[in-house]
Amino acid sequence: MFEPILWVLFIIGCVVVCGVILLQEGKGGGLGEAFGGAGAQTFGVKAEGINKFTAYVTVGVIVIAILITQVRTGGAGVTAGLIDDIPVQTDPAGAGAPAGPGDTGDDHDHDGDGVPDHN
């Protein structure tokens, strides 16, 4: 019930951040000049206010993204869904593996100490 509201806020925040960034005047003039200087007229001559606004909205989008993740995983964290989907390997790494080229399948370790036995 809470997740759809977060998604709507997230999408609106992303669109606002994109629009505000495009309206900002960069070193080369930016897209704000394409609209006849609307960016400078709307936000004033100093860009300090627009920079703060961009930072606040961007932080808000990041916080909303974290909240969406928490709601979707039930508060278990980001990796909860990833770890649950990893298949558990019940067969040790070499026990069921097919023999490679030149491998006779006998590692000459008959006593199980991990060191090949020499005859």
Phi and psi in degrees as GROMACS dihedral restraints (atoms count N, CA, C in turn):
[ dihedral_restraints ]
;  ai    aj    ak    al  type     phi  dphi    fc
    3     4     5     6     1   -83.9    20    10
    4     5     6     7     1   -26.6    20    10
    6     7     8     9     1   -64.5    20    10
    7     8     9    10     1   -44.0    20    10
    9    10    11    12     1   -59.6    20    10
   10    11    12    13     1   -35.3    20    10
   12    13    14    15     1   -65.6    20    10
   13    14    15    16     1   -41.7    20    10
   15    16    17    18     1   -63.4    20    10
   16    17    18    19     1   -40.0    20    10
   18    19    20    21     1   -63.8    20    10
   19    20    21    22     1   -41.7    20    10
   21    22    23    24     1   -63.2    20    10
   22    23    24    25     1   -45.7    20    10
   24    25    26    27     1   -62.8    20    10
   25    26    27    28     1   -37.9    20    10
   27    28    29    30     1   -64.0    20    10
   28    29    30    31     1   -46.2    20    10
   30    31    32    33     1   -66.2    20    10
   31    32    33    34     1   -43.4    20    10
   33    34    35    36     1   -61.6    20    10
   34    35    36    37     1   -43.8    20    10
   36    37    38    39     1   -61.3    20    10
   37    38    39    40     1   -41.5    20    10
   39    40    41    42     1   -63.7    20    10
   40    41    42    43     1   -42.8    20    10
   42    43    44    45     1   -65.1    20    10
   43    44    45    46     1   -41.4    20    10
   45    46    47    48     1   -64.2    20    10
   46    47    48    49     1   -44.1    20    10
   48    49    50    51     1   -61.9    20    10
   49    50    51    52     1   -44.7    20    10
   51    52    53    54     1   -61.0    20    10
   52    53    54    55     1   -45.6    20    10
   54    55    56    57     1   -64.0    20    10
   55    56    57    58     1   -43.2    20    10
   57    58    59    60     1   -67.1    20    10
   58    59    60    61     1   -39.3    20    10
   60    61    62    63     1   -65.1    20    10
   61    62    63    64     1   -40.3    20    10
   63    64    65    66     1   -68.0    20    10
   64    65    66    67     1   -28.9    20    10
   66    67    68    69     1   -80.7    20    10
   67    68    69    70     1   -18.1    20    10
   69    70    71    72     1   -67.4    20    10
   70    71    72    73     1   146.1    20    10
   72    73    74    75     1   -90.8    20    10
   73    74    75    76     1   117.1    20    10
   75    76    77    78     1   -90.2    20    10
   76    77    78    79     1  -164.3    20    10
   78    79    80    81     1   -64.7    20    10
   79    80    81    82     1   -31.3    20    10
   81    82    83    84     1   -97.8    20    10
   82    83    84    85     1     6.8    20    10
   84    85    86    87     1   111.0    20    10
   85    86    87    88     1   -43.3    20    10
   87    88    89    90     1    77.1    20    10
   88    89    90    91     1   179.7    20    10
   90    91    92    93     1   -75.6    20    10
   91    92    93    94     1   -15.4    20    10
   93    94    95    96     1   -59.2    20    10
   94    95    96    97     1   -32.5    20    10
   96    97    98    99     1   -75.1    20    10
   97    98    99   100     1   -21.0    20    10
   99   100   101   102     1   -66.4    20    10
  100   101   102   103     1   -23.3    20    10
  102   103   104   105     1   -99.2    20    10
  103   104   105   106     1    24.8    20    10
  105   106   107   108     1    75.2    20    10
  106   107   108   109     1    30.4    20    10
  108   109   110   111     1    77.2    20    10
  109   110   111   112     1    23.0    20    10
  111   112   113   114     1   -61.9    20    10
  112   113   114   115     1   -32.4    20    10
  114   115   116   117     1   -64.4    20    10
  115   116   117   118     1   -43.7    20    10
  117   118   119   120     1   -69.1    20    10
  118   119   120   121     1   -37.7    20    10
  120   121   122   123     1   -72.0    20    10
  121   122   123   124     1   -38.0    20    10
  123   124   125   126     1   -71.9    20    10
  124   125   126   127     1   -43.1    20    10
  126   127   128   129     1  -101.8    20    10
  127   128   129   130     1     4.3    20    10
  129   130   131   132     1    87.8    20    10
  130   131   132   133     1   173.6    20    10
  132   133   134   135     1   -71.7    20    10
  133   134   135   136     1   -42.3    20    10
  135   136   137   138     1   -79.8    20    10
  136   137   138   139     1   139.4    20    10
  138   139   140   141     1   -93.6    20    10
  139   140   141   142     1     7.1    20    10
  141   142   143   144     1   -62.1    20    10
  142   143   144   145     1   -42.7    20    10
  144   145   146   147     1   -65.2    20    10
  145   146   147   148     1   -41.3    20    10
  147   148   149   150     1   -68.7    20    10
  148   149   150   151     1   -34.2    20    10
  150   151   152   153     1   -66.4    20    10
  151   152   153   154     1   -42.1    20    10
  153   154   155   156     1   -65.5    20    10
  154   155   156   157     1   -42.5    20    10
  156   157   158   159     1   -60.7    20    10
  157   158   159   160     1   -43.9    20    10
  159   160   161   162     1   -61.3    20    10
  160   161   162   163     1   -42.8    20    10
  162   163   164   165     1   -64.6    20    10
  163   164   165   166     1   -43.9    20    10
  165   166   167   168     1   -63.9    20    10
  166   167   168   169     1   -43.6    20    10
  168   169   170   171     1   -68.2    20    10
  169   170   171   172     1   -37.7    20    10
  171   172   173   174     1   -65.3    20    10
  172   173   174   175     1   -43.2    20    10
  174   175   176   177     1   -62.6    20    10
  175   176   177   178     1   -39.3    20    10
  177   178   179   180     1   -61.5    20    10
  178   179   180   181     1   -41.0    20    10
  180   181   182   183     1   -64.8    20    10
  181   182   183   184     1   -41.0    20    10
  183   184   185   186     1   -64.9    20    10
  184   185   186   187     1   -42.6    20    10
  186   187   188   189     1   -63.1    20    10
  187   188   189   190     1   -42.1    20    10
  189   190   191   192     1   -64.2    20    10
  190   191   192   193     1   -39.1    20    10
  192   193   194   195     1   -61.6    20    10
  193   194   195   196     1   -40.3    20    10
  195   196   197   198     1   -66.6    20    10
  196   197   198   199     1   -41.2    20    10
  198   199   200   201     1   -63.3    20    10
  199   200   201   202     1   -40.7    20    10
  201   202   203   204     1   -61.1    20    10
  202   203   204   205     1   -41.8    20    10
  204   205   206   207     1   -62.7    20    10
  205   206   207   208     1   -42.7    20    10
  207   208   209   210     1   -64.7    20    10
  208   209   210   211     1   -40.3    20    10
  210   211   212   213     1   -67.4    20    10
  211   212   213   214     1   -41.4    20    10
  213   214   215   216     1   -69.3    20    10
  214   215   216   217     1   -33.9    20    10
  216   217   218   219     1   -95.6    20    10
  217   218   219   220     1    -0.3    20    10
  219   220   221   222     1    72.0    20    10
  220   221   222   223     1    25.6    20    10
  222   223   224   225     1    81.0    20    10
  223   224   225   226     1     7.3    20    10
  225   226   227   228     1   -81.1    20    10
  226   227   228   229     1   -12.3    20    10
  228   229   230   231     1   109.6    20    10
  229   230   231   232     1   174.3    20    10
  231   232   233   234     1   -69.6    20    10
  232   233   234   235     1   -39.0    20    10
  234   235   236   237     1   -86.5    20    10
  235   236   237   238     1    -0.2    20    10
  237   238   239   240     1   -59.2    20    10
  238   239   240   241     1   -46.6    20    10
  240   241   242   243     1   -71.0    20    10
  241   242   243   244     1   -30.3    20    10
  243   244   245   246     1   -72.4    20    10
  244   245   246   247     1   -43.5    20    10
  246   247   248   249     1   -69.1    20    10
  247   248   249   250     1   -34.9    20    10
  249   250   251   252     1   -66.4    20    10
  250   251   252   253     1   -26.6    20    10
  252   253   254   255     1   -87.9    20    10
  253   254   255   256     1    -7.3    20    10
  255   256   257   258     1   -77.9    20    10
  256   257   258   259     1   125.0    20    10
  258   259   260   261     1   -69.3    20    10
  259   260   261   262     1   141.7    20    10
  261   262   263   264     1   -85.4    20    10
  262   263   264   265     1   129.4    20    10
  264   265   266   267     1   -90.1    20    10
  265   266   267   268     1   113.3    20    10
  267   268   269   270     1   -91.7    20    10
  268   269   270   271     1   -17.9    20    10
  270   271   272   273     1   -95.0    20    10
  271   272   273   274     1   127.1    20    10
  273   274   275   276     1   -56.6    20    10
  274   275   276   277     1   158.9    20    10
  276   277   278   279     1   -53.7    20    10
  277   278   279   280     1   -39.1    20    10
  279   280   281   282     1  -107.3    20    10
  280   281   282   283     1    -8.6    20    10
  282   283   284   285     1   -67.3    20    10
  283   284   285   286     1   -43.8    20    10
  285   286   287   288     1  -103.5    20    10
  286   287   288   289     1     6.3    20    10
  288   289   290   291     1   -76.0    20    10
  289   290   291   292     1   140.8    20    10
  291   292   293   294     1   -68.6    20    10
  292   293   294   295     1   152.8    20    10
  294   295   296   297     1   -71.0    20    10
  295   296   297   298     1   140.6    20    10
  297   298   299   300     1   -85.7    20    10
  298   299   300   301     1  -179.5    20    10
  300   301   302   303     1   -62.0    20    10
  301   302   303   304     1   128.9    20    10
  303   304   305   306     1    80.2    20    10
  304   305   306   307     1     3.2    20    10
  306   307   308   309     1   -94.5    20    10
  307   308   309   310     1   120.0    20    10
  309   310   311   312     1   -85.3    20    10
  310   311   312   313     1    -6.4    20    10
  312   313   314   315     1    87.4    20    10
  313   314   315   316     1    -6.8    20    10
  315   316   317   318     1  -109.0    20    10
  316   317   318   319     1   115.4    20    10
  318   319   320   321     1   -90.9    20    10
  319   320   321   322     1     4.6    20    10
  321   322   323   324     1    60.7    20    10
  322   323   324   325     1    27.9    20    10
  324   325   326   327     1  -112.0    20    10
  325   326   327   328     1    82.9    20    10
  327   328   329   330     1   -85.2    20    10
  328   329   330   331     1   -21.6    20    10
  330   331   332   333     1   -95.3    20    10
  331   332   333   334     1    -3.5    20    10
  333   334   335   336     1    77.4    20    10
  334   335   336   337     1    17.2    20    10
  336   337   338   339     1   -89.7    20    10
  337   338   339   340     1     1.0    20    10
  339   340   341   342     1    87.4    20    10
  340   341   342   343     1    -3.2    20    10
  342   343   344   345     1  -111.3    20    10
  343   344   345   346     1   128.4    20    10
  345   346   347   348     1   -60.2    20    10
  346   347   348   349     1   135.8    20    10
  348   349   350   351     1   -85.4    20    10
  349   350   351   352     1   140.0    20    10
  351   352   353   354     1  -102.7    20    10
  352   353   354   355     1   138.5    20    10
